Amino acid sequence: MTALKSSSSPLSPSGSNNSGSNNTGNATGVRWSILLILFIVTTINYADRASISIAGPELSKTLGLSSVEMGYIFSAFAWSYVLAQIPGGWLLDRFGSKITYFFSIFLWSFFTLLMGTVGFLSGAAAITLLFALRLLVGAAEAPSFPGNSRITSAWFPVSERGLAAAIFNSAQYFATVIFAPFMGWVVHNWGWQSVFYVMGVLGIIMAVIWLFTIYDPKNHPRINAEELNYINAGGALVDLEIVHQAPEANRIDTFSIIKQLLSNRMLLGVYIGQYCINTLTYFFLTWFPVYLVKERHMTILKAGFVAAIPAIAGFAGGMLGGFISDRMIKSGVSLSISRKTPIVIGLLLSTCMILCNFISTDELVIAVMSLAFFGKGIGALGWAVVSDTSPKEAGGLSGALFNTFGNVAGITTPIVIGYILQATGSFSGALVFVAANAAVAIFCYLVIVGDIKRVTFNDTAKGNAA
């Protein structure tokens, strides 16, 4: 007998399928300031991830790396990021988001800063240190997105959660808009090592800011009763951040819950779909600047600025996707249709990147890539779905599993594309590979996922914490 079941009241304490009253009265807007911090932190997070791709062309020339070797270095982040997801989710559920996320920000920034020291070495020693530090950055970042999901689940009613998730998820594009030109300029003027120093210091400063700005809803010094009542009535899990303080008898068996989460067809479809969607993300984070330099013969400086154009489109798409989804919910459309419609339409648009294989002008290539990433942004509602479906007692673990599946793409995408380049000498096959993954994600949401609803544990799912 499965220990996971669909909740009869997935969206609000009363069992209603709506988000509660839209009238906030004199409620404060503290939840939006919390989301702003999540957005800034996630922007820095993705900028740190992408720093290796901006430094990549110059770094590979300095260290004499082949396309396959660069593919493995690009993927190093994801190896440890994936392996650390479950421990990261457990830490979030056990110690709460605030303290776990603080150490995550501080450590990934510190390891990013250390990557600049690779420039003092050469040969195998430099490559080994670079690979090791990327592994450490990945492990340190593991709690970040499950933490984002937990915090938005605690702070936002269902009718605002799609937009909230879209905003923090769209930071990946905003990071490129702001930091790709900046990092390209830094590399151009001071060398590839300098970009790691700059991003590392920026992240450490943000870690300190985090400690003084993040609270759970019931303990925030600026929230008033009206806002707390509003988000609670709308389905926000306002007690989520104190679940880890519950008595031993109410804690869950970690390994049993993981097994049960993986046995749920809806969640499994969402997890596999996220792997396919993240294939697009990791192409953009790793090989896209290299594509512009090697396939389109742009300079590193120009590539940094040009990469920001599709990123702007992706950011706009992300905002639009979240807005459309939440608007559909407020209009009485079911949660499943409200989430799936933008996902399917957006991913269909993203497949247009294949057209770049038949286009010779740089301007048209950028236009098509911008449309593709606009579509990808619209369809990137996976974290909203996780917030809608994760069991309250294991939101960190559910988000961690989702992120584990999704970021396996960070391992496979750079490596597969590296081998495609080595075999063909062209990015044509790589673009087909990425677009095919978008098609598989559409299949997952249309065929495998079924109804989107929160899952709950029965009594046999609970026991001593693992």
N, C-alpha and C positions, 0 to 999 in steps of 0.2 A: 504493500500500500504506500503510495507516494506521500511524502511529508510536505509536499507543496500543493496548494490548491488556489484556484482563483477566488479572490475575495468577493463576497456579495456586496461589499461597500467599499470599492477601491478608491474612491476619489474624495470622500469627505467623511467626517465622523458620523454624520447622520445617515450615510448611505446614499446620499443624493448623487446624481450623475452630473451636477453642475458645480460651479466653483464657489457658491455662496453669493451673497449680495455684492453687486458691483459698487454699492454706495459706501465709500470709505469714510464719510463724515469728516471728522477732524483728525483722522488718523495721520500719524507721521509717515514719512517715506524712507525710513531707515533701511529697509530691505534693498532699496536702490543704491544706497551708499555701500552696502555690503557687496552688491553685484559689481559696482565700480572697482572695488579692491580686487575681486576675483578676476575681472577683466584685465586690470593692469598686471597682476601677477602672471596670468596666463599668457599675456603678450610677451613678457620677459621670458617665460618658460619656452615659448616657441622660438623666440629670437635666439636663445641659447642653443636650441636644437639646430636651428638653421645656420648658425655661425660657421659650422664645419663646411657647409655647401658654398658659402660665400668665400671662405678661405680656400676651398677645395682646388680650383684651377692652379693658383699660385703654390699651394702646399704640395700638390702632386708633382708639379714641375721641380720644386726644390728637393723633394725626397725621392724623385724618380719612380713614382707609382704608376702601375698599369690601371686600366679601367676596372679589371676584376679586383685588384687590390684596393682601389678606391671604393668599390662596391662593398667590400667587407668592412672597411673602416666606417663607411656611412652606416652600415648595419649594426655596428658594435653597440651603439646606444640602445637599440631595440632589444638586443639579446638580454641584457640585464634588466631593462625596463619591463619586459614581459615576465621574466622570472621573479621579479620583485613585486609584481602586482598583488598576489595573494597575501604575502606578508604585509605589504603596504595597506591593503584593505583591512586586514586584521588589526593593525595598529590604529587605524582610523576608528574602527568599531570599539576598540579597547580603551584608547586614550583620548578620543575625540579629535575633531578636525583641527582645532586651533594649534595645539602644541605639536601634533604630528606634522602638520603642513609647515609650521615654522622651521622645524629641523630639515624638512625636505627642501625648502627654498634656500636656506643657508648652505646646505651641503652641495646642492647642484651648482650653486654659484661659485663656491669655493673650488670645486673640481674644474669648472669651466675656466676660472682664472689660472689654475695650474697648467691648463693645456698650452698656455703661451710659453711655458718653459721648455716645451718640446723643441723650440727653435734653437736651444743651446746644444742639442744632440744631433746626431746624424746616423744614417744607415738603419740597421736593425733596431738599435736602441731607441731611436726616435719613433720608429713605427710602433714598437712594442709599448712605449709609454703613451703614445697617442691613443692606441687601441684600448689600453687599460683605463685611461682617464675617461674615455667615452663610455666605457662600461660603468664606471662609477657615477658619471652624470646620469645615465639611464636609471640606475638603481635608486639614486636619490630622488629622481622625479616621479617615481612610481606612485606615490600617494596623491599626486596633484589632481588629476581629473576625477578619480573617485571622491576626493575631498570636495571638489567643485560640486559634484552631484549631490553629496550629502548636505552641503551648506544650502544649496538652492532648494532641496527638498524640505529643509527646515524653515526656510525664510519665505517661500513663495507659494501662493495658492495655485491650484491646477490651471486656472485660466490665465495665469501669467508665467507659468513654468516653461512653456515652449519658447517664449521670447527670452526669458532669463537664460535658459540653456543655450539658445542661439547666440546670445550676446557673448557669454564667456567662451563658447566654442569658436565664434568668429574672430576671437583674438588671434587665432593662428594666421588669419589673413592680415589683420591689422599689424601684426608683428612684422610681416613682410613689407607692408606699406611704409611703416616708419623706419624699421631697422635695416632692411635690405639695401636701400640707398645709403644709409648712414654707415653700415658695415662695409659696403663696397668702397665708400670714400675713405674709411679708416685704413682698409687693406691697401688701397691705391697709394695713400700718402705715407703710411708708417709700417707696412708689411703685414703679413697674415697673422703673426703672433699677437699684434696689438689688439685685434678684435676680441680675443679671449680675455685679455686683461680688462678691457672696458666693460664687457658684458658681465664678467665675474663681480666686479666692484658694484655695478648697478644692482645686481641681484642681492648682494649682501645688505645693501641699504634697504631694499624692499623687504627683506626678512624682518628687519627691526621695525619698520612701519607696520607690518602685519600684526605684531604682538599688541600694538596699541589701538588697533582698529577693528579686529574681528572678535565677535561675541556670539553666543547663541541667543535666540529671540527673547527668552525669558530673563536674560541677564544683561542685555544691552542697556547702557546708561541713558540712551536718548529715545528709546521706543516708548510709545504711550499705549494705554490699554486699548484704544480704538484700533490701532494697527495690529496689535497682538490678536485681538478678537477677530479682525478681518481675515488675517492670513490663516488663523486656526480654523475658522468656519469654512474657508475655501479649500481645505485639505492639506495645508502645510503641516509637516511633522515637527511641531514646535518643541517636542520633548526629545527629538532625535539625538541631540548632542549630550544628553544625560543618560542615554541608554547604557553606556559603558560603565556607569556607576551602579547599575542594578545589582541586586544580590546574586550570589553564585547560582542559586537555583533557577534564576531566570535567564542565565546566559545560554548561548547556543553552542552546540558541538560543531566546530568549524568544518571538519572534514565531512561530516554528515551533511551539512548544509550545502557545501560545494557540490557534492554528489547530487543532491536534490535540485539545486539550481540547474545543473547540466541536464537533468532528466525532464525539464520543462520545455516542451516544444516551442512555445512562444519565445521564451528567453533564448533558446538555442538559435532560433532563426534570427533574432536581433543580434546575437553575438557574431554569427557568421556574416551577416550583412555588414556589420561594422568592420570586419576584416577587409571586405571588398572595398568599402568606402575609403578606408585608410590607405589602400593601395594608391588612390589618387593623391591623398595627403602627402604620403612619403615620396612619391614622384616629385611633387612640388617642392618638398623640403630638401631633397637630396640632389636629384639629377637635373631639375629644371634649369638652374643657373648654368650648369655644365652644358646642357642642351643649347642654351643661348650662345655660349662661348664657342663650343666646338662645332655644332651643327649650323648655327646661324652666324658664326664668325664675329660676334660682338666682343668688345673689350670687357674686362671684369667690371670696370666702373659703369659702363653702359648697361651691362647685364643686371647689376644691382638696382639700377633705376627702372629698367624695363620690367623686371620681375615684380615690381610694385603694382603694375597696371592690372594683371590678372588678380592680384591679391585684393585690390580695391573692389573688383567685381565680385570676388568670393565673399568679401565682407558684406557688401550690399545684399548679395543673395542670402547670406546667413540671416541678416536682419529681416529680410522679406519672408523667408521660410518660417521663422518663428512667429512673426506677426500674422501671417496667413493661418497658421495652425491654431493659434490662440483665438483669432477672430472666428474661426469655424466652430470652436468649442463654445464660445459665448453666444453663437447663433443657434445653438442646439444640436449641432452635428455631433455624431458619436466620436468618442476619443480615438477609436481605431482609424476612422476615415480622416479625421482632422490631422493626425500624425502622418498617415501613410500617403495622403495625396501630395503634399509638398516633396516628400522623399522620392516618390516614383517620378514625378514630373522633373524634379531637379536632376536626378541621375540620368534620365533620358537626355536632357540637354548636355550633360557632361560628356557623353559619348561622341560629341561632335569634334573632339580633339583629333580624331583620326583624319579629319580633313586637312590637318597641317602637313600630312604626308604628300599632299598634292598641290601645295601652295608654295610659291617661290618668294613672294615679297614679305619682308619682315613685318610690315605694318598689318597685313592681313593675318599673318600667323598670330601676332599678339591679340588681334581682335577675336580670333577663333578661340584661343586659349582663355581669353577673358570670359567669353560666353560659357566655355566648359567649366571654369571655376565658379562662375556665377551660378550655374546649375548645381555644382557640387555643394556650394554654400546653401542653396535652398534645401537640398536634400540632407543636410547634416544635422538631423534632429535626433540622432541616436541617444544623446545624453538626456534629452527631454523624455524619451521613451523609458530610459533607465530610471529616471526620477518617478515616472508614472507607475512603474511595475515592481521596483525593488521591495522586498520585504522590509518592514521597519526595523526588525531586529538585526538585519544583516545588509544594510544599505552599502556599507563599505565593501563587503565581500562581493555583492552583486555587481557593483560598479567596477571592482577589480577584475572580475571574470570578463565582463564586457570589454574592459581595456586590455586585458590579456589577449583575447581573440583579435581585437582591433589592431594591436601593435605587433602581432606576429607579422603583419604586413610590413612593419619597419625592418624586419629581418629579411623577408623574402624579396620585397620590391627592389631595394638597391642591388642585391646579389643577382637576381634574375635579369635586371636591366643591364648590369655589368657584363654578364655572359652574352646577352643579346648583342651588345655593342662589340664585344670581342669577336663574335661569330660573323656579324654582318657589317660592322663598321658604320652602322647607321642607327638612328633613333626610330625609324619607321616601325619596326617590330615592337619596340618598347611602347609606343603610343597605342598600338593595337592591344597589347597586353593590359595596359591600364584601363582602356575603354571597356574591354571584356569583363573586367572585374565590376565595373559599374552595372553592367547588364546582369551579372549574377546577384548583385545586391538587390536589384529590382525584383528578381525571382524570389529571393528570400522573403521580402516583405509582402509580396502578393500571394505566395503559395504556402510558405512555411509558418510565418508568424501567427496568422489568424487574428483573433480579437486581442486587442491590447488592454490589459487590466492588471491591477496590482495582485501579486501573489502573496499568500500568507502561509505561515507554518502551523501545522497541527501540534498537539502536545508532544508527539514522539520526536519532534524536531529539536526539542529543547533538552538541555542537560548541562553538564559542567563544561565550561569553556575549554577549548583545546589549547 
